[in-house]
């Protein structure tokens, strides 16, 4: 009786697991000729112990469908990845700053400036390498304010 040949050692696959597995968030933004499309997954990892479903897409104001009829309205959508509470705080501060804008370009500039300043401020509180991470994509829609 003849046995089949053993597989070549290079062809054998070994499962590889990272020693430290990190959560993955899927966030995407697309600019089209009709506007901006933002999307994100809904699974959040809590303290590397459990997972839950939450919306990672945040709208301000929440009743944006009512705002479109008003002149000078402004609405934003944010989605992001990183430390959940830190992201919520960044989004809240960014929305407050955007409300003082006089146009869409101004609103974008205010949001970007606020995110950078807030991150810089909180980055000084933490020890090097321990500041929460945040990656954000945002879209803005609205009429120009007078």
C-alpha positions as CSV (number, residue, x, y, z in Angstrom):
1,X,0.0,0.0,0.0
2,X,1.4,3.3,-1.0
3,X,0.7,6.5,1.1
4,X,0.1,9.9,-0.6
5,X,3.0,12.3,-0.5
6,X,3.0,14.8,2.4
7,X,2.2,18.4,1.4
8,X,5.1,20.8,0.9
9,X,5.7,22.8,4.1
10,X,5.4,26.1,2.2
11,X,1.9,25.3,1.1
12,X,0.6,24.6,4.5
13,X,-1.3,27.6,5.9
14,X,-1.2,28.5,9.6
15,X,-3.8,30.7,11.1
16,X,-2.3,34.0,12.2
17,X,-3.9,36.1,14.9
18,X,-2.7,39.4,15.9
19,X,-1.6,39.5,19.6
20,X,-3.7,42.6,20.0
21,X,-6.9,42.7,18.0
22,X,-8.5,46.1,17.5
23,X,-12.0,46.9,16.5
24,X,-12.7,48.0,12.9
25,X,-15.1,50.6,11.8
26,X,-16.2,51.0,8.3
27,X,-16.9,54.7,7.4
28,X,-17.1,56.1,3.9
29,X,-18.0,59.4,2.3
30,X,-18.7,60.0,-1.3
31,X,-19.2,63.4,-3.0
32,X,-21.6,63.3,-6.0
33,X,-23.0,66.0,-8.3
34,X,-26.2,65.8,-6.2
35,X,-24.5,66.1,-2.8
36,X,-22.6,64.0,-0.3
37,X,-23.3,60.4,0.8
38,X,-22.0,59.2,4.2
39,X,-22.3,55.7,5.5
40,X,-21.0,53.7,8.5
41,X,-21.4,50.4,10.1
42,X,-23.3,50.1,13.4
43,X,-21.2,47.8,15.6
44,X,-19.3,49.4,18.5
45,X,-16.8,47.5,20.6
46,X,-17.0,48.5,24.3
47,X,-13.7,48.2,26.3
48,X,-12.7,45.2,24.1
49,X,-15.2,43.1,26.1
50,X,-18.5,43.4,24.3
51,X,-20.1,44.7,21.1
52,X,-23.3,46.6,20.6
53,X,-25.2,48.2,17.8
54,X,-25.2,52.0,17.8
55,X,-25.6,54.6,15.1
56,X,-22.2,56.0,14.0
57,X,-23.9,58.5,11.7
58,X,-25.0,61.6,13.6
59,X,-27.2,64.4,12.2
60,X,-27.5,67.9,13.5
61,X,-30.2,69.1,13.8
62,X,-32.0,65.8,14.2
63,X,-35.1,67.1,12.5
64,X,-33.3,68.2,9.4
65,X,-36.3,67.4,7.1
66,X,-38.1,70.3,8.8
67,X,-35.2,72.7,8.3
68,X,-34.9,72.6,4.5
69,X,-37.9,74.9,4.0
70,X,-36.3,77.7,6.1
71,X,-33.9,80.2,4.5
72,X,-30.4,80.1,5.9
73,X,-30.8,76.6,7.3
74,X,-27.7,74.6,8.1
75,X,-27.5,70.8,8.7
76,X,-24.6,68.5,9.2
77,X,-23.9,64.7,9.2
78,X,-20.9,63.2,10.9
79,X,-19.7,59.7,11.0
80,X,-16.5,58.4,12.5
81,X,-14.3,55.8,14.1
82,X,-12.3,55.8,17.4
83,X,-13.2,56.4,21.0
84,X,-17.0,56.7,21.1
85,X,-17.3,59.3,24.0
86,X,-14.5,61.4,22.6
87,X,-16.1,61.3,19.1
88,X,-19.4,62.4,20.6
89,X,-17.7,65.4,22.3
90,X,-15.9,66.4,19.1
91,X,-19.1,66.2,17.1
92,X,-21.0,68.3,19.7
93,X,-18.3,71.0,19.8
94,X,-18.1,71.0,16.0
95,X,-21.9,71.4,15.6
96,X,-21.9,74.4,18.0
97,X,-19.2,76.1,16.1
98,X,-20.9,75.5,12.7
99,X,-24.0,77.2,13.8
100,X,-22.2,80.6,13.8
101,X,-21.1,80.2,10.2
102,X,-22.3,82.5,7.4
103,X,-22.0,80.0,4.6
104,X,-21.1,76.4,3.7
105,X,-17.4,77.2,3.3
106,X,-17.3,79.0,6.6
107,X,-19.1,76.1,8.3
108,X,-16.6,73.6,7.0
109,X,-13.7,75.8,8.2
110,X,-15.3,76.2,11.6
111,X,-15.9,72.5,12.0
112,X,-12.3,71.7,11.0
113,X,-10.8,74.3,13.2
114,X,-12.9,73.2,16.2
115,X,-12.0,69.5,15.8
116,X,-8.3,70.4,15.5
117,X,-8.4,72.8,18.5
118,X,-10.3,70.3,20.7
119,X,-8.0,67.5,19.8
120,X,-5.0,69.6,20.5
121,X,-6.4,70.7,23.9
122,X,-7.3,67.2,25.0
123,X,-4.1,65.8,23.6
124,X,-2.2,67.9,26.2
125,X,-4.1,66.3,29.1
126,X,-3.2,62.7,28.3
127,X,0.2,61.1,28.5
128,X,1.9,60.7,25.2
129,X,0.4,57.9,23.2
130,X,-2.8,57.7,25.3
131,X,-5.0,60.4,23.8
132,X,-8.2,58.9,22.5
133,X,-8.3,58.5,18.7
134,X,-10.9,60.0,16.4
135,X,-11.4,59.9,12.7
136,X,-14.3,61.9,11.3
137,X,-16.0,62.5,8.0
138,X,-18.7,65.2,7.8
139,X,-21.0,66.6,5.3
140,X,-22.9,69.9,5.3
141,X,-26.0,71.1,3.6
142,X,-27.8,74.4,3.8
143,X,-28.7,77.7,2.5
144,X,-26.4,80.7,2.7
145,X,-27.2,82.9,5.6
146,X,-27.5,86.6,5.2
